[in-house]
Every structure is written in structure tokens, then in C-alpha cells.
Amino acid sequence: MKKSLFAVFCACLAMSNASAADFEEIKARGSLRVAVAALSPFVIKAKDGTLSGFEIDSTQALGEKLGLEIEYVEKPFCDLAEAVLSGEADMIASGYSNMPERRRLLDFSLPYHDTEYFLVMSKDKAKKGKTLRGMNRRDISIGYQHGGVSGMVAQGEFPGADLKGYSSFTGILEALGAGEVDGAVLFDPYLDMARALDGVKHVIPHEFALTRTIEAFATDQESDALHEALNEWVIEKDLAGYWDELEEKWFSDQHAIASAPPPYACPAATPVQ
């Protein structure tokens, strides 16, 4: 049986005696350490190692506001929480959703983005399953991202299906294109990209989202001053229309496929049964 996200977080916390820096220490250091994972279009890693994307723009603007240099701490998505809990990073910025499992050990800023997750399925298997309940069967394989919301949704909605985990949404698209999985839990722009794949035709066999999440910055629960500064900045940028501008800039098919493979893999990054 897989460990719960909470159990993994607790194990990470127990392994380290370090604690996140308070805001005064961060300002004295002159840099804000931001944990990021390659997750287009939030964080795009080019082949030469250059980082760009929604969260890179936002954190650079945050650094300018706070008068701090931004130091990126690259991790696989499933290890972002550990980076903050161990004191290796001060905050997370990677399209990180505010979820109950994560709130048990992390604090979240006010939200600045929201995401809807859908099941995309090969047209033939969608006809065979007929309904969402009909997709919850062992002869239907569904892909998801390790450590992310899509995994929580897949395991919660389709526990009886043949679930297969991958380190990135790019990897999931490749698996869909190769016929390694029948469907996957995705969000835009990956939904549109899945439906545009050559070969097997993919459709969304349901009208309403499986879940809707809100994305925010995550910090250690003791980082009250940093948390307050983040909230003030999120509000300021929201009033200026900044978050809508960033979404319009980055959420496109072009940027969704721009990222190189993640530099690190989750422990169970290969497809699992």
C-alpha cells in the first residue's frame, strides 16, 4: 500500500532537525530560496538549464518587490514540501495547490491561480466505459503525475482502474500518444494537447471538472512574517491584473511542451501498477 502524502511529509520532517528561516534572516541573507519543480507552464526548464515560466516571472517580480535575490532550489514535484520542511528552501512556487493534505504541515498564501482537472480518454475506451463510473475498471489504464493533484484525483475517483504514475505531464502525453495508457487526469493546456495527438483520438467523457484547485505559495508554518508579505504582494498584483496577464502569457500549447525532462525523478517515476 502506498504511503499517504501526510505520512511522507511526516517522515521528511522527522529526518531533519533544520527549520525554515524567518523573514529577518531571509532579509539579512539577501536572498529568498524558492523550491521549484519542472512543471510547464508554471516552471519551464530549457535544455541549457535556463528556467522560465509563470512562477519564474512571478517570483522574480516578488524578489524585486522585497529587495531580494531569488535562489531557485530545483526538486522533483513530490519533494517540494520536504525542501521547505527541512529548511533547504523558504517557500514553494510551482503551481502548488492548496490541499488539505498539504495544509497539515505547510502554510499557504492567498491564491493567485485556479486549475480544473478532467479525465481525457481514448474515444474507444470512453465508449466502452460509457460513464465515469464505467472508467473505474481494471482493463482501463489511467495516467497521473506523481506527487501532484492529478494523482490524488486518479486514486480517489478511479481506484479500480489500472493507474500508472509519471514524473511529468509531458511524460503522460508521450504515454498517451504511444498507447501506453488509455487516458489520464490532466488540466489545460495539456487537455487540448492530448486531444490533438496524432493517431488515437482522445476525448473528455464528462462535462464537469473532477476537481478544481487553487494555487498559492507555500511556506513553513512558522514563517508568519514571510506569509504576511506574500499575501500583501498577491493582493497588490491581483488588483493590478498581473495574474491574468501571466496566465495569458504562459498558458499555451507552445509553453506546455517547452520544458526539458525534469532534472530529478520521483522515487516511483516509472509507470506503476
N, C-alpha and C positions, 0 to 999 in steps of 0.2 A: 504494500500500500504506500502511495506517495505521501510524503510529509506535507502537512498544511503549510501555507505561506507563513502563518503565525509561528509555527514550530521552527521553521527555518530561520526566521528573524530572531527568535529567542536564542537559538543555537549560535547565531552570528554574534549576538550581543554578549553571550557568555564567554566567547572565545577571546574577547578583547577587554582590556581594562581602560582603554583610551576613551575620551569623551570629546564631543564636538566643541569647537572653540566658541567662546561667547563673542558678542559683536565688538566689544572693545579690543579683544585680542585680534580679531579679524582686521580691524582698522589699523591697529599697531603693526600688523604684519604687512598691510598694504595690498593684500590680495584676497579674493574670495574664491575658494576652491569649490568648483561645481562638478558634481558627478553627472556624466552623460553616457548614453549608450547609442550606438548607431541604429537609429530608427527613423528612416525617412518618412515624411519631410521635416520632422522635428529636429533631428540631428543627422546630417549627411556627411559621411567621411569619404573624401576623394581618394583615388589610388595613391596620390602623393602624400596622404595623411592629413590634408587640409580639412578642417571642419567648417561646415556651413549649415544653414537651415533656420527654421523658425526659432528654435531655442538658442541658437548661437547669436542670431540678431538680438533676441530679447535680453540675453544675459550680458552681451556687450553694452547694450543701452543701459542696463541696470548698473554695470560697473562704472559707466560714465556718470550716472546719477549719484552714486555713492562715493565716487572718487577712488575706486579700487580697480586693480588689475584683476582680470578673470583667469584663473588657472583651471583648466579642464582635467578632470580625473576620469579617464575612459574605463568603462566597465561593461561586461555583458549586462543586458537588461535585468536579468534575475539577481544580480549582485549590487544593484544601485542602493538599496536600503542598507546593506552591510557597509557600504562606503561611508555613509553618514553615521551609522551606529558605532562604527569603530573609530570615528574621528578622522578618517582619511579625507573626507570631504565635508564641507559646511552645509551643502544643500544639493538637491536633485533638480535637474531641469531637462526632462526628456519625454515630454508628452506624458507625464506621470499622473495617473488617475488617482483621485481621492477616493479610496475604497476602504470599507470597514476593517479589513484585514491589515491594511497599512496604517490606519489611524491608531491602532493599538500601540504602536511604537514610534510613530512619526507625527509631526505636526504639519498641516498644510496651509498654505496661504489662501487668500481668496482666489477663486478660479478665473482663468483667462481664456479657456477654450472648452469646447464640449465635443464629444465623439459618439456616434451611433454605430453599433456593431450589428452586422447582418450575417446570415449564413448564405454563402454563394455555393451553388451545387451544379454538377453537370446536369444538363437538361434531361438526359435519360434516367439518371438516378432520382432526380426530382419528380419525374413522372411515376417512377416505381414507388417512391415513398409517399407521394400524394400530399401528405400533411407534414408539419414539423415533427409531430409525434412519430410519424412514419419514418423519419430520418434516424430515429434513435434505435438502430438495429445493427447487429454485428457485421453484416455484409456491406455496410456503408462506412467508408473511411472519411474522417474529417480532420483537417489540419488546424493547428493553432500555434501561437507563439509562446515559447517557454517564458515563464515569469511575468507574463502580461495579462491584461484583461481578457483577451481572446481565449486564453487557456481556462480562466475561471468560468467564462461563458460556456465554452465547449464542454467542460466537465460537469457543469451544472445543468445544462439543457440536454446534452446528448451522452449521458453516462453509459448507455448501452451500445454506442457506436464504437467503431474501431478508431480511436483517437491517436493522432500522430503529432508529436511536437517538433518544432523547428526553432532555430535561433533568430530568424528574421522573417519579415513578411516577404522579402524578395525570395527567400528560400521556399516559402509556401507557394508563391506564384510559379516558381520553377517546377515544384512538385505537381501543381495543378496542370501545368502545360504538358508535363511528361506522363500524366495519368497515374501518378503515384498515390494520389488521394482523389476521392470523388468530389470533395467540397472543402470549405474552410470558413472559419469565422474571421471576417475582415471588416475594415472600415474604409471610407473613401480617403485617398483616391485608389486604393487597392481593389475596391469593388469594381470600379469601372475597368481597371486593367485586367482583372480576372475575366470579365465578360467580353473583353476584346481579344483574348488569347486565340491564337490560331489553332485549328484542329477541333478539339472537343468544345462544344458550346456550353457556356455556363450561365445560369440564371439565378435570381434571388427568389426562392419559392415562398416568400411570405411578405406581407405588406408592412408590418410594423417592426421596428428595431427590437432585437433581442434584449439589448440593454443600452442605456445612454449614460455616459460617464462625463465627469468634469475633470479637466486637467489643471494642475496647480504646481507651485514649487513646494518641495518637501524639505523639512528641516528636523533637527533633533528636537525633542520635546522640551529641552531646557533652553533653547535659543530664543527666548522671548523677544529680545531687542531686535534681532535679525528678522524674526517673524513679523514684528510690527512694521519694520522698514519695508519689507516685501509687500505687505498689504497696502501701505500708503502708495507705493510705486505702482502696484497693479491698478488701483483706483485711478490714479493720475493718468496712466496710459489708457485706461478704458474710456475716460471722459474725452480724451484726445482722439479716440477712434483708432488707436495704434494696433490693437489686437486684430481688428478686422482687416487692417492693411497688411499685417503679417500673414494672415490666412490667405488673402487674395494673392500675395506674392509667392507663397511656398506650396500651397496645396494644389498641385497639378501633377499629371502623369509624368511630366518631364523630371520633376524633382523626386518623385516617388521611386524612380529607378536609378537615380543618380549615385546612390551610395555604394561604395565598395563593400565586400563582405565584412561583417563585424570582425574587429581585431581579436576578440576573445569569444569563446563559445561557452554556453551554459553547460553544466555537467552532463546533462542528458540531451545534447543538442541534436543528435541523430534521431530519426523517427523512432518512436517507442510504441509498443502495443499497450 
